[in-house]
């Protein structure tokens, strides 16, 4: 079983764009000399090894092309622009980590450039660790760099797969029993990972209230009309009150909302409220939060979409009908359908859709959502634009469209 994904950086997670870099700085007749003295020269490994002062390496490279010393110095002066992060890298790592894998970096990289990358590349702090050549003055495919990674993180080689764009570096890893993938594209790498049993997350499970839909204003009116039929109820019902209660089981909402009556009466009135509201809500009197339809359409290109909410039967259906979302959702459930609360319903939706819990994440906006997700054993994404607060979410989004980029 593969537990650890090890990535090279250059031309795997970030573009080593030396051709563009050189073409943009030097005249055509000079370019090949610069290439021969630097990226294809005999001292390029020393840049990444980090054992010699950079000034000395620049002089060694310049000596290879007499008369072009100034050009070589210019090449090295702006080297931070040699590498640019791929737009998929952070999302790929988050998706693998959300699926339960550990991610490490193993790269030939100069110290000053890596310091820059650490500050500017989104994917680097997401990794669980790594070994970069300048740290130990060893470069791939020298055996010491692989040994250091295995030793430092106590990794079992057979539980690791290493992804690199150079065959010689993969051969160095294979000598230790590490599985390898030659990187040609992200899509091909994902296919090869799947052959080894490695898959990123496959499904997103959504809460409803405060995450996809805001019914508080409409519900306050509907529930208030129902409650007005009961003279013994003295409690006011407002959208703000409901925002502080949504996410709880319906019985808990009833007891906290209708405090002027017995729990039995509160629950009985609440049952009537939710029964009355669905036919009204499906007419479109409540609003989605953000571009839900657009986000779900994009997300469905890669993920299965499920909904699990603490509500009665008919409520989720009302949202899907009101906003034409039926075709964007694969399955849904709630306590009204199963008699189970959120954590068990998360497990249930995965089980009946033949989805391992390790391949799903839950998106919600309240602390009960977070607690249910972690109790079910899935990572939690906090929709911080919603109704509540959370303590220790695995991820945060400020808008539903951020999910498209997050994973």
Buried (B, 14 or more C-beta within 10 A) or exposed (E): EBBBBBBBBBBBBBBBBBEEBBEEBBEEEBBEBBBBBBBEBEBBEBBBBBEEEBEEBBBBBBEBBEEBBEBBBEBBEEBBEBBBBBEBBBBBBBBBBBBBBBBBBBBBBBBBBBEBBEEEBBBBEBBBEBBBBBBBBBBBBBEEBBBBBBEBBEBEBEBBBBBBBBEEBBEBBBEBEBBBBBBEEBEEBBEBBEEEEBBBBBBBBBBBBBBBBBBBBBBBBBBBBBBEEBEEBEBEBEBEBBBBBBBBBBBBBBBBBBEEBEEEBBBBBBBBBBEBBBEBBBEEBBBBBBEBBEBBBBBBEBBBBBBBBBBBBBBBBBBBBBBEBEEBBBBBBBBBBBEBBBBBBBBBBBEEBEBBBBBBBBBBBBBBBBBBBBBBBBBBBBBBBBBBEBEEBBBBBEBBBBBBBBB
